[in-house]
């Protein structure tokens, strides 16, 4: 997950306009955002299963359950639940993506994924 986020950060242009005109960069960003989101969803699912808790049917509910259980902050859980919906768009609606939205997610929201991993890592050490 961290590697995927670092890859996005290493190629992401400083402007949305530059991003919109560079197909290769868009493809690298989409793939790595998708991978990072998938890894967070997998980590969340495993966390619940390892804790002996029921794993919800949707990834959004996985994050909400982690928030409700105090594993991650509730505000972060809400943002990650929304991000799981974005993951579904990347997976199933690739041909009609809003590239400006992709740029916004890549440039402004990767910190939530990193924070999620940091939070789980610190909780695992408790």
C-alpha positions as CSV (number, residue, x, y, z in Angstrom):
1,X,0.0,0.0,0.0
2,X,2.7,2.4,0.9
3,X,4.6,1.5,-2.3
4,X,1.5,2.2,-4.4
5,X,1.0,5.6,-2.7
6,X,4.7,6.5,-3.2
7,X,4.4,5.5,-6.9
8,X,1.4,7.9,-7.3
9,X,3.2,10.7,-5.6
10,X,6.3,10.1,-7.7
11,X,4.4,10.6,-11.0
12,X,1.6,12.9,-10.2
13,X,1.9,16.3,-11.9
14,X,1.4,19.4,-9.9
15,X,-1.6,20.5,-12.0
16,X,-4.8,18.7,-13.0
17,X,-4.4,20.0,-16.5
18,X,-1.0,18.3,-16.9
19,X,-2.6,15.1,-15.5
20,X,-5.5,15.3,-17.9
21,X,-3.1,15.4,-20.9
22,X,-0.8,12.5,-20.0
23,X,-2.4,9.2,-20.5
24,X,0.5,7.1,-19.2
25,X,0.5,9.1,-15.9
26,X,-3.3,8.7,-15.6
27,X,-2.9,4.9,-16.1
28,X,-0.1,4.7,-13.5
29,X,-2.1,6.7,-11.0
30,X,-5.3,4.8,-11.5
31,X,-3.6,1.4,-11.1
32,X,-1.7,2.4,-8.0
33,X,-4.7,4.2,-6.3
34,X,-6.7,1.0,-7.0
35,X,-4.0,-1.2,-5.5
36,X,-3.6,1.1,-2.4
37,X,-7.4,1.1,-1.8
38,X,-7.6,-2.7,-2.3
39,X,-4.8,-3.3,0.2
40,X,-6.5,-1.1,2.8
41,X,-9.8,-2.9,2.3
42,X,-8.0,-6.2,2.7
43,X,-6.2,-5.1,5.8
44,X,-9.5,-3.9,7.3
45,X,-11.2,-7.2,6.5
46,X,-8.4,-9.2,8.0
47,X,-8.3,-7.0,11.1
48,X,-12.0,-7.8,11.8
49,X,-11.7,-11.5,11.0
50,X,-8.6,-11.8,13.2
51,X,-10.5,-10.1,16.1
52,X,-13.2,-12.7,15.7
53,X,-15.7,-10.1,14.5
54,X,-18.2,-10.6,11.7
55,X,-16.9,-9.2,8.4
56,X,-19.6,-7.0,6.7
57,X,-20.8,-7.6,3.2
58,X,-19.4,-4.3,1.8
59,X,-16.0,-2.6,2.1
60,X,-17.6,0.6,3.2
61,X,-19.2,-1.2,6.1
62,X,-15.8,-2.8,6.9
63,X,-14.4,0.7,7.5
64,X,-17.5,1.9,9.4
65,X,-17.3,-1.2,11.6
66,X,-13.6,-0.5,12.4
67,X,-14.6,3.1,13.3
68,X,-17.5,1.9,15.4
69,X,-15.2,-0.5,17.3
70,X,-12.7,2.3,18.0
71,X,-10.0,0.7,15.9
72,X,-9.7,3.8,13.6
73,X,-11.2,7.3,14.1
74,X,-14.8,7.6,13.0
75,X,-14.0,10.5,10.7
76,X,-11.4,8.4,8.9
77,X,-13.7,5.5,8.7
78,X,-16.3,7.7,6.9
79,X,-13.8,8.9,4.4
80,X,-12.5,5.4,3.8
81,X,-16.0,4.1,3.3
82,X,-16.5,6.7,0.6
83,X,-13.1,5.8,-0.9
84,X,-14.3,2.2,-1.2
85,X,-17.0,3.5,-3.5
86,X,-14.4,5.2,-5.5
87,X,-12.5,1.9,-5.7
88,X,-15.6,0.3,-7.3
89,X,-15.7,3.1,-9.9
90,X,-12.1,2.4,-10.8
91,X,-12.9,-1.3,-11.1
92,X,-16.2,-1.2,-12.9
93,X,-16.5,2.2,-14.6
94,X,-13.0,2.8,-15.9
95,X,-14.2,3.9,-19.4
96,X,-16.2,6.8,-17.9
97,X,-13.9,8.0,-15.1
98,X,-14.0,11.7,-14.2
99,X,-10.2,12.4,-14.5
100,X,-10.5,15.6,-12.4
101,X,-11.9,13.5,-9.6
102,X,-9.2,11.0,-9.9
103,X,-6.6,13.8,-9.8
104,X,-8.3,15.2,-6.6
105,X,-8.3,11.8,-4.9
106,X,-4.6,11.2,-5.9
107,X,-3.4,14.6,-4.8
108,X,-5.5,15.2,-1.7
109,X,-6.6,11.9,-0.2
110,X,-3.7,9.4,-0.1
111,X,-2.9,10.6,3.4
112,X,-6.1,8.9,4.6
113,X,-4.8,5.6,3.3
114,X,-1.4,6.1,5.0
115,X,-3.1,7.2,8.2
116,X,-5.2,4.0,8.1
117,X,-2.1,1.8,7.8
118,X,-0.3,3.8,10.5
119,X,-3.3,3.4,12.8
120,X,-3.6,-0.3,12.3
121,X,0.2,-0.8,12.7
122,X,0.2,1.1,16.0
123,X,-2.9,-0.8,17.2
124,X,-1.1,-4.1,16.4
125,X,1.7,-3.2,18.7
126,X,-0.6,-2.6,21.7
